[in-house]
Amino acid sequence: MFAATGYQLVKYRALLSAADVVPFAIGFVVSFVAALIAVKALIRYVARHDFRAFAWYRIALGAVVLWYFR
């Protein structure tokens, strides 16, 4: 993701200005905090539960996809 973002920034550098730094910085910080919260919640869930519900969900979703594309 970091490399793809860097590539896009270099590719479209002519369209960027100094005023774009603040929105990019805010987006980076908000995304980072949201990712930390999501990872912490997932680790807490996995520590207390197993993946049985996730397994059944994936099996059901796979069956629906196979049925749809048959």
Distance bins in CASP14 RR format, pairs under 12 A and 6 or more apart:
PFRMAT RR
TARGET T0000
AUTHOR 0000-0000-0000
RMODE 2
METHOD distances of the structure
MODEL  1
1 7 0 0 0 0 0 1 0 0 0 0 0
1 8 0 0 0 0 0 1 0 0 0 0 0
1 28 0 0 0 0 0 1 0 0 0 0 0
1 31 0 0 0 0 1 0 0 0 0 0 0
1 32 0 0 0 0 0 1 0 0 0 0 0
1 35 0 0 0 0 0 1 0 0 0 0 0
2 8 0 0 0 0 0 1 0 0 0 0 0
2 9 0 0 0 0 0 1 0 0 0 0 0
2 28 0 0 0 0 0 1 0 0 0 0 0
2 31 0 0 0 0 0 1 0 0 0 0 0
3 9 0 0 0 0 0 1 0 0 0 0 0
3 10 0 0 0 0 0 1 0 0 0 0 0
4 10 0 0 0 0 0 1 0 0 0 0 0
4 11 0 0 0 0 0 1 0 0 0 0 0
5 11 0 0 0 0 0 1 0 0 0 0 0
5 12 0 0 0 0 0 1 0 0 0 0 0
5 24 0 0 0 0 1 0 0 0 0 0 0
5 27 0 0 0 0 0 1 0 0 0 0 0
5 28 0 0 0 0 1 0 0 0 0 0 0
5 31 0 0 0 0 0 1 0 0 0 0 0
6 12 0 0 0 0 0 1 0 0 0 0 0
6 13 0 0 0 0 1 0 0 0 0 0 0
6 16 0 0 0 0 0 1 0 0 0 0 0
6 24 0 0 0 0 0 1 0 0 0 0 0
7 13 0 0 0 0 0 1 0 0 0 0 0
8 15 0 0 0 0 0 1 0 0 0 0 0
8 16 0 0 0 0 0 1 0 0 0 0 0
8 24 0 0 0 0 0 1 0 0 0 0 0
9 15 0 0 0 0 1 0 0 0 0 0 0
9 16 1 0 0 1 0 0 0 0 0 0 0
9 20 0 0 0 0 1 0 0 0 0 0 0
9 21 0 0 0 0 0 1 0 0 0 0 0
9 24 0 0 0 0 1 0 0 0 0 0 0
10 16 0 0 0 0 0 1 0 0 0 0 0
12 20 0 0 0 0 0 1 0 0 0 0 0
13 20 0 0 0 0 0 1 0 0 0 0 0
16 23 0 0 0 0 0 1 0 0 0 0 0
16 24 0 0 0 0 1 0 0 0 0 0 0
17 23 0 0 0 0 0 1 0 0 0 0 0
17 24 0 0 0 0 0 1 0 0 0 0 0
18 24 0 0 0 0 0 1 0 0 0 0 0
18 25 0 0 0 0 0 1 0 0 0 0 0
19 25 0 0 0 0 0 1 0 0 0 0 0
20 26 0 0 0 0 0 1 0 0 0 0 0
20 27 0 0 0 0 0 1 0 0 0 0 0
21 27 0 0 0 0 0 1 0 0 0 0 0
21 28 0 0 0 0 0 1 0 0 0 0 0
22 28 0 0 0 0 0 1 0 0 0 0 0
22 29 0 0 0 0 0 1 0 0 0 0 0
23 29 0 0 0 0 0 1 0 0 0 0 0
23 30 0 0 0 0 0 1 0 0 0 0 0
24 30 0 0 0 0 0 1 0 0 0 0 0
24 31 0 0 0 0 0 1 0 0 0 0 0
25 31 0 0 0 0 0 1 0 0 0 0 0
25 32 0 0 0 0 0 1 0 0 0 0 0
26 32 0 0 0 0 0 1 0 0 0 0 0
26 33 0 0 0 0 0 1 0 0 0 0 0
27 33 0 0 0 0 1 0 0 0 0 0 0
27 34 0 0 0 0 1 0 0 0 0 0 0
27 35 0 0 0 0 0 1 0 0 0 0 0
28 34 0 0 0 0 0 1 0 0 0 0 0
28 35 0 0 0 0 0 1 0 0 0 0 0
29 35 0 0 0 0 0 1 0 0 0 0 0
29 36 0 0 0 0 0 1 0 0 0 0 0
30 36 0 0 0 0 0 1 0 0 0 0 0
30 37 0 0 0 0 0 1 0 0 0 0 0
31 37 0 0 0 0 0 1 0 0 0 0 0
31 38 0 0 0 0 0 1 0 0 0 0 0
32 38 0 0 0 0 0 1 0 0 0 0 0
32 39 0 0 0 0 0 1 0 0 0 0 0
33 39 0 0 0 0 0 1 0 0 0 0 0
33 40 0 0 0 0 0 1 0 0 0 0 0
34 40 0 0 0 0 0 1 0 0 0 0 0
34 41 0 0 0 0 0 1 0 0 0 0 0
35 41 0 0 0 0 0 1 0 0 0 0 0
35 42 0 0 0 0 0 1 0 0 0 0 0
36 42 0 0 0 0 0 1 0 0 0 0 0
36 43 0 0 0 0 0 1 0 0 0 0 0
37 43 0 0 0 0 0 1 0 0 0 0 0
37 44 0 0 0 0 0 1 0 0 0 0 0
38 44 0 0 0 0 0 1 0 0 0 0 0
38 45 0 0 0 0 0 1 0 0 0 0 0
39 45 0 0 0 0 0 1 0 0 0 0 0
39 46 0 0 0 0 0 1 0 0 0 0 0
40 46 0 0 0 0 0 1 0 0 0 0 0
40 47 0 0 0 0 0 1 0 0 0 0 0
41 47 0 0 0 0 0 1 0 0 0 0 0
41 48 0 0 0 0 0 1 0 0 0 0 0
41 49 0 0 0 0 0 1 0 0 0 0 0
42 48 0 0 0 0 0 1 0 0 0 0 0
42 49 0 0 0 0 0 1 0 0 0 0 0
42 51 0 0 0 0 0 1 0 0 0 0 0
42 54 0 0 0 0 0 1 0 0 0 0 0
43 49 0 0 0 0 0 1 0 0 0 0 0
45 51 0 0 0 0 1 0 0 0 0 0 0
45 53 0 0 0 0 0 1 0 0 0 0 0
45 54 0 0 0 0 1 0 0 0 0 0 0
46 52 0 0 0 0 0 1 0 0 0 0 0
46 53 0 0 0 0 0 1 0 0 0 0 0
46 54 0 0 0 0 1 0 0 0 0 0 0
49 55 0 0 0 0 0 1 0 0 0 0 0
50 56 0 0 0 0 0 1 0 0 0 0 0
51 57 0 0 0 0 1 0 0 0 0 0 0
51 58 0 0 0 0 1 0 0 0 0 0 0
51 59 0 0 0 0 0 1 0 0 0 0 0
52 58 0 0 0 0 0 1 0 0 0 0 0
52 59 0 0 0 0 0 1 0 0 0 0 0
53 59 0 0 0 0 0 1 0 0 0 0 0
53 60 0 0 0 0 0 1 0 0 0 0 0
54 60 0 0 0 0 0 1 0 0 0 0 0
54 61 0 0 0 0 0 1 0 0 0 0 0
55 61 0 0 0 0 0 1 0 0 0 0 0
55 62 0 0 0 0 0 1 0 0 0 0 0
56 62 0 0 0 0 0 1 0 0 0 0 0
56 63 0 0 0 0 0 1 0 0 0 0 0
57 63 0 0 0 0 0 1 0 0 0 0 0
57 64 0 0 0 0 0 1 0 0 0 0 0
58 64 0 0 0 0 0 1 0 0 0 0 0
58 65 0 0 0 0 0 1 0 0 0 0 0
59 65 0 0 0 0 0 1 0 0 0 0 0
59 66 0 0 0 0 0 1 0 0 0 0 0
60 66 0 0 0 0 0 1 0 0 0 0 0
60 67 0 0 0 0 0 1 0 0 0 0 0
61 67 0 0 0 0 0 1 0 0 0 0 0
61 68 0 0 0 0 0 1 0 0 0 0 0
62 68 0 0 0 0 1 0 0 0 0 0 0
62 69 0 0 0 0 0 1 0 0 0 0 0
62 70 0 0 0 0 0 1 0 0 0 0 0
63 69 0 0 0 0 0 1 0 0 0 0 0
63 70 0 0 0 0 0 1 0 0 0 0 0
64 70 0 0 0 0 0 1 0 0 0 0 0
END
